Amino acid sequence: MNALMSSKPIDAVLFDLDGTVLDTAPDLVASANWALVSEGLPPCPLEEAKPYISGGARTMLGYWIVKTVERRPVFNFPQVNQVSPKNDDLFSRLIDRMLEHYEANVANQTAYFSGMEAVLDELDARRLPWGIVTNKQSRLTEPLAAALQLSQRTDCIISGDTTPKAKPHPLPLLEASQRLGIQPEHCVYIGDSARDIEAGRRAGMTTLAALYGYIAADEDVDAWGADDALECPSDLIPWIAAAR
């Protein structure tokens, strides 16, 4: 991807949460595996689960049920691995158990991606507004944001149930820009999945792909249509300096 040349200054930064600001995979996969083992099923390896995290519990567990219980070919996210109706009860129990466990263990191993805290410090020093837009439900986002001190640092955290629609619909991003008081065309949205980039583009924002996030090795990131990409969180600061 080529560096963005834009005539519109960037006056606010919006981030996806899981796989972009925070490395939540250890806690999410631990909770998924707790649910799986409780049903007598094999746990899913951390690295194998990561590319499905952006889709939430249903996507993560649906992939693993189709692969290990139903033994059918599986699709890469964002394609859906549809669980057979005969396993609906099992699927529902696993989702409920995973989310119950995760809600009680939301920040045991979760941490900022390396360099992200320094990036947020720099944004604050530059008085550049920033916020979070995630599809994570608020009952999970709020305790996680409090534990990692995100809620103490920004007034803009949009969860998957904050607005009537979630990403890839643009409404959550438009709500975030409104709360920050910055027009969408002067915002940049950073995420690690195709739906993040789609949401940002539909909202009229500049978009950056977080290449360090939960992306499958064979994913065609160029096909997402992002304006540019970040190899690591610290790449954001020189990018903003050039864009402003």
N, C-alpha and C positions, 0 to 999 in steps of 0.2 A: 504494500500500500504506500502511496505517496503522501508526503506531508501536506496537510490541508493549507490551502491558500484561500482565506476567506476575507471578504470586505466587512463582515459583521463581527464586532468584538465579542469575546466570550466574557460575560459578566457574572456567570454562576456555573457551578459544577454539580451535577447530580450523578450519584453512583447507584448501581445495583449493590446488593448486600452480600449474599452467599457467592463466593467465588470471585468477588471483585474487591470489596473492602475487607471482609473477614473470611478466614479459612475455617469454615464451619463443618467441613467434611468429617473430621474425626468424631464429632458428637452426633451428627446426623446418621452416619453409617453405624456407629455403635448402637444407636437406638433402633435402627432397622434390624441389625443383627440380633439384638435382644429380643425383638418381636419374632424374628424367624426361628431362633433357637427355642423359644417358648412353645412353638408349634412343631418342634421336632424337625425343622428344616435346616439345611446347611447355611452358614453365614456367607455373606457376599464380601469378597476382598475390597478393601478401601479404594484402590486405584481403579478397579473395574466399575465401582459404583459412581465415581465422581462425575462422569459425563451425563448422568441422569439426575443429578441433584437439582439442576435448574428447573426440572419439571415437578419437583415436590415429591411427597411420600408416595402418591399413587404411581408416579412414573418409575421411581426407584424400585418399589416392591413389585410392580407389574412386570418390569423387565426380568426380575429374578424368578418370579413364579413361572412365567412363560418358559424361561430357560431351564430351570431345575425341576419344577414339578410337572409341567406339561411337556417339557422336552421338545419344544418347537423352535424353529428359527426365530431369532430376535432382530429387532430393528434398532438402529442408533437413534438417540434423541435428536430432533424433536418428533420423529415418527413414533406413533403409539404402539406399544406392545399390549394388545387387547387380551385380557385374561378371559378364559373360557367361562361361560355362565355356571358351569358345574363347580367352579372354584370361587364363586362370588362370596360365599360366607367366609371362607378362609381369607380371601383378599380383604374383606371388611374388617375382620378381626385383626389382621396384621397391621392395617392402617391405624386402627384405633389404638392398638398396643404401642406401635412405634411413636405416635404423636403424644400419647400419655407419658411414655418414658422420656421422650425428648423434652417435653415441657418441664419436667422435673430435673433435667440434666442438660440444660440448654447451653451452658458455658463452661463445662468441665475442661475441655481440651481446645475449645475455639480460641483463636488468636488473630490479630491483624496480620495480613500478608506483610512480608518483610518490606520495609520502607514506607508502608501506608501511613503510619502515625506521623512520620516526618512530613509527608505530603499534606496531611490535614493541618499540621502546625504551620506549614508554609502558606496554605490557603488562608488560614486565620490571620497570619502576619500581614498578608496582602489585602486583608479585609474583603476577600472574595467569598461571597455566600456559597454554601454547599449544603447538600441534603442527600437523603437516601430514598430510593424508590425500589421496593421489593414486592414480590408476589407472596412472600411469607405472611401468614395470618398475624394479626396484631397481638393475639394472645401469646405468640412465640416471638415476634419482633420486639415487643416492649421489654420483656425481661432480659432478652439478649442485649438490646441496645443499652439498657441500664447497667448490666454487668460489665460491658466493655466501654462504658462511659461515652457512648455515642449520643445518647439522649441528652446528656449534659452539655454537649458541644454544639448541637444544631437544633433549630426549631422546626426543621422539616424532615419528618420521617413518614413516608407514605407506605402503608402495608397493603397486602393483597385485598383486604376487605375495607380499606379506607374509602374507596370510591366504588360505584356499582360495577365497574369493569376493571379487570386486571390486565397486565401486559400479556399479549402484545398490543392491546388497545392503548391508544395514546392518553386516555383520560387521567391515569395516575400521574403521568409526567406533566400534563397540563395543570393538574392540581398543585403539584410541587412548584412549578414556576410561578403560579399565582401566589402561593404562600411566601415565596422568596421575593416577590415583587419584581421579577425579571421576566421580560418577554421570552417566549420559547426560543425564538431565533437567536437569542443571545445566551442560550444555555448549551452546555455540552453534557451528553449522557454517556456514561461508561458502563459496559456490561460484558459478561462472558458467554452470552448465548445469542442465537439468531433472533429470538423473540425480544431481547433487550434492544437490539439494533433496529428491529422493525418498529417497536414502540417509539423509539427516539425519532426515527425518520418520519413516522406518521404525525408526531407532535411538532414537527418542523424544527427539531434540534439538530445540532451537530452531534455525530456519534463516534465513539471510540470503542474498539474491541479490546477487551482485557485478555491478552494472549496467555497470561500467567494463570488464568482461572481454570474452571472445570470443563475443558474442551477435549473431546476425543482426538486421538492422534491423527485419525483420517478425516477429521472435519475440514470442509472447505470454507475457511473463514472469509476468504475473499468474496464468496457468493453471498455473504450477509449484506454487503453493500455499505459497510461502515465507511466513514470519511477517512479514518486513520486507525492505527492500532498502537497499543502500548505493550512492550515486551515485559515491563515490570512497572510497579506503581510509581517509582521515582521518575519515569519518563514523562509523567504528566506535567511536571513543573516547567521544563524547557518547552514542551509543546504549547502550554498556555502562554508562556512568554512570547512565543512566535505568533500565536493566534491573536493576541491582544495588540 
